[in-house]
Amino acid sequence: MPQKLRAGLVGVTGYTGLELARLLASHPNLELVRATSRSEAGKRLSDLFPNLLQTAPGDVTLTQPDVADLKGACDVVFLAVPHGTAMDMAGELLDAGARVVDLSADFRLRDKDVYARWYGLEHRRTDLLPQAVFGLVELYREAVRGARLVANPGCYPTSAILGLTPALEAGVAETDGIVIDAKSGATGAGRGAKVPMLYCEVSDTFRAYNIGKHRHTPEIEQELSRAAGSDLVISFNPHLLPMNRGILSTMYLRLKTPMSTAEARALYAERYAGERWIRVLPEGVLPETRNVRGTMFCDIGLVADPRSGRLIVLSAIDNLCRGASGQALANANLMLGLPEDAGLSCAPLLP
């Protein structure tokens, strides 16, 4: 059996870090050899997450982040750390010759001024922005193959961009007046202790948040503007669902000319022909989060509404797998010359 390639994971104790460790436990070609945590260093990963008992990731002892050690021990390093922190560590790793998949927002936006405006800090490694590849494989597959730095997309943007790109690329919809009404499970807010995310604050309610100011907005606009061939502005409206994981986005576009649901579905099926993780659902079937839970699938449903002249696009993904860790693993696979779906051929998790 060929020797496995080696992965490092900085920030393993968050939800995305844990999800990535779960996926690496069954990866045929890639082994987790370094996992870091400033607060839990010295413990085995399975001491913190017993679901990883008797797996290779579970035996890994957590260490403090050390760039020299990571570079020497790993073929690829995943950064599951907050924005602002990732840019410095990614820069040091890249300067040392490593390959990096960054799960933060630090390299997703190509314009440093847009980053500063939305994230409230100046970008300290603007020299790396031109080489960062936006890691949505359906759009940038070949660029990812040759990349040393991949900016892993956010969870909401993944759902929205995949859902809206075919209509905008084909020019069948107006570029103004686009509304994205998106709902996410509570894991999208991270694992840190926050009063609004306590069980009694989330359970048995449904609420909107960050309307008009969510930081994923410029990322969505950047990629949809590319698809449309002109700059556009969207109305992005996120909501919190009382569940653990999953995103359902309902998106509204004004059609330039009348189109039937069957015609819209044919357009999407043609655009995503051969894409293993995009499922354009049959006419009359709408996406549900439970059908993509724990997988890389993006389920897309379409409804053309002749009365309002709108195309309504519904997109469902798992925010932790397709929207974060699974997507990061697909990007790493391509960077390392491995099959894109290695370690990712998983059936939906049961509720």
N, C-alpha and C positions, 0 to 999 in steps of 0.2 A: 504494500500500500504506500503511495507517495506520501512524503512528509507534509503535514498540514502547514498552511500559512498561519502567521501569528497576529493576533489582534490585541490592542490595548483599549481600555475604556476608562476615560476620565469622567468621574461623576456617576458612579455606578448605583448609588443608593436612591436616586429619584425614580419616578415611574418609567421614564424612557430608558434609563440605564438598566433597570430590572427587566424590562421587555426585551432589550437587546441581549442581555445575558440568557434569557429564556430561549431566544431564537438561536443563539450561538451553541446552545447545548446540543442541538441536533444538526449542526452544520457539518457537511461531509468534508469540507476543505479548509475550514478556518477555525482556529482554536483561540479562546480567550486565555491569554497568558499574563496579562496585567490588568488589574482593576484598581482604581484609586478612589480614596475618600479621605478628606482631611480629618473628619470627625470619627471615622470608624476604622482607621488604619490599625493593622495587627489582627483583625478578626478575619475568619474565613467567610466567604460570601454566603455559604449555606447557613452560617450562624445567624445571619440577618434574614435570609430568605430560604426557609426550609424546603420550599418547592424545588430548589436546586440541589437537594441532597442526592448523592450518588450520580452526579453529572460532573463533567470536567470543569465547567465554570464554578460549581459549588466548592471545589477544592482550592480555588484561587484565594490566596491571602491578600487582603486589601493593603495597599501601601499609600504613602503620601505621593502626590504628583511629582514626578522627576523627569524632566525633559530628556536628559541624557540616557536615563534608563529606558524610557519608553522608545526612544529612537533606536537604541541598540537591540531591544528585545522584540520589537513589533514591525510587521510589514505594513500595517495600517493602524491609525489611532482614531478612535471616535471621541468627540468632545461633547459630552452631555452636561454642559455647564451653562450658567446664565450669560446673557449678552453682556458685553463689556469685559468679561473675564476671558471669553473664548478667543478674542482677537489677539491678545498677547501670547497665550499659550500656542495657538495655531501658528502664529508668526515664528515663535522659537522652534517649534517642531519642523516647520517648512524650511527655516534657515538651516536646520540640521540635516535636511534631506528626506524627511519623512513624508508619507502620504497621510492626508487628514480628511475626515468627514466631520464637518462641524454641524451639530444639531441646534446651535443657537442661531440668532438672527444676524450675527455680526458680518456675514459676507453675502447675504441674500440680496441686498440692495446695491445696485451698481453705482448709484450717485451718493457720494459721501455727505452732501448737504441734505439730501432727503433722510439719510440715516440719522444725522444730527438732529434734524427737526422732530422726528418721530420718537427717537430713543433718548434724547436729552443729553447726549454726550458726543464729543468729537471722535471720529474714527482714528485710531492710532496706527493702523497698518493699511493705509490707503494704497500703498504699493502693491498689496496683494489682491485688491479688488478686481483688477483686469484679468487675473488668472483664475479667479473663483468661478466654478461652473454651477449653475442652478440645477440641483439634483432631482429634476423631474424626468424620469427616464423616457417617458412618452414624447417629450419635447427635445431633450438634449442627450440622447443615448450615446451618440458617437463622441460628443465632447467629453462626456463623463469617462469614457474609456481611456482617454489620454490625459486625464486631469490628475494633478497632485493635491488640489484643494477642491472639495465639493461642499457647497452650501446647501445643506439639507432643507427642503422647503418646510414651511409651517403646516400645521394640520388643517386649519381653515383654508389657507391658500390652495393646498392640494385639492381639496374638495371643490372649491370654486373654479380654479383654473381648468381642471379636467372637465368640469361640467360645462364651461362656457366657451372654451377654445374652439371647438368645431364650428359653432354658429358664427363666431367672429371671424375665423379664418375664411369661411365660405362667403362672408359678406351678406348674409341673409338678414342680419339684425342691425338695428340702429346702435351706434356706439354711445349715445347719451341715454340717460334714464334707466340704466341697469341697476336693479335692486337685488342684493344678496341677503336673504333672511336665513341665518345659520344657527344651528343649535348643537351644543356639545355636551358630552358627559363631564363629570367633575374632575376626572384625571387630567383634563386639559389645563387645569390651573396649577399643576405641579403637586408635589408631595409635602411641601412645607406647611406648617401649622398656621392657618389663617381663620379667624372667626367666621367670615362669610362662607367658608367651605366646610364648617363643622356639619356633622350628620343632620342635626336638628335644624340647621339653617338651609340645607339643600333639599332634604326630603320633603315630599308633599307640597312642593311649590314649583313655580316656573317663572324665571325672571330674565329680563334683558340686562345687558351691561355694556359699558364703553361704547354706547351708540355714537357714531360719528367720529370716534377717536381711537378705535382699536388699532394697535400697532401692526396688525397684519394687512391693513388697508393698502399701504403703498406697495407691498409685495404683490398683492393681487393686481393692483393697477399696472405695475411694471410689466407683468407677464401678459395680461390681457391687452395692453396697448401694443405689445409685440405681435400678438395674434391678430389684432384688428388692423395693424399697420398705421395707427395714429394714436395720439395721446387721448386717454379717456379718463373719466372720473366716475367712480361707482359709489353707491350707497350701500355700505356693509354694516349689517346689524346683527351682532351675535347675541345668543341667549344661552342660559345654563339650564340643562335638563337634570332632573333628579335620577341620574343613573351614572354608572362608573365610566363607561367608555363608549365612544361612537360619536359621529357627526352626521347630521342630516342638513343639507343646504337646499333651500328652495329659492330658485333664481328666476327673475323676470326680465325678459327682453322684448322690445317692440320690434315686430317683424316689418321689413321694408315692403314686402308683398305677401299676400296670403299664402299660407303653407299648411298642409295637412299634417297630422301627427305621424302618419305613415311616411310622408316625405322627410320630415325631421328625423325620424328614426333611421331612415335609409342613409341620410347624410352622416349621422353619427356612427352608424355601423361601418360605413366606408372609411371614415377618418381613423377609426380605432381597429380596423381589420388587422388581425395578427397580434394585437396587444393582449397578452395573457391575463392581465389583471383588470382590464376594463370590460364590464359586462353591460352592454346596452340592452335593457330589459324589453320584453315584448310589449307591444301596444296594449295599454290597459293595466299593466303591472307597474307598481311604484316601489321605489327602494325602501328598505327597512334596515335600521342599524343592526338588528340581531343577525341578519344574513351575511354581514361582513365582519362580525366581531372576531378579532384575533387574526385577521387575514390581510393580504395586500389588495384585495378586490376593491374596486370603486364601481358601485352599481349606479347606473344612470337611467332615470326614467324621463320621458318626454310627453308633454301635453301641449298641442297647439290649440289656442283658444280663439276661434274666429270672431267671437263677439267683441273681445277686447283688442284683438289684433296682436296678441302677445304669444311668445313661446315661453312656456314654463318648463324649466329644467330642474330636476331633482337629483341630487348626488349624495350617496351615502358611503362613508368610509369608517374604518376604525382609526380613531385619532392617535392611538399609541403605536399601532403596527404600520398601516399605510401612511398615517400622518406623521410618523416620527421614526421609530426604530427599525421597522421592516424596510422602509424606504432607504434608510441609511445603509442597511445591509445590502440591498440591491445595488446601491451606488458603489459600495466597497467591492462587491463581486466584480462589477465591470472594471473598476480601477485595477484589480488584481488579475484580470484575464480569466476569471471564473465564470461559469454559467450564471446568467443574471438572476435566476430563480433559486440558486443553491441555498438551502436552508430555509426556503420560504414557501415550499409547497405544503401549506398547512390548511386543514379544513377549518371552517368556522368554529370558534369556541361555543360550547353550549351555554345557555343562560345560567 
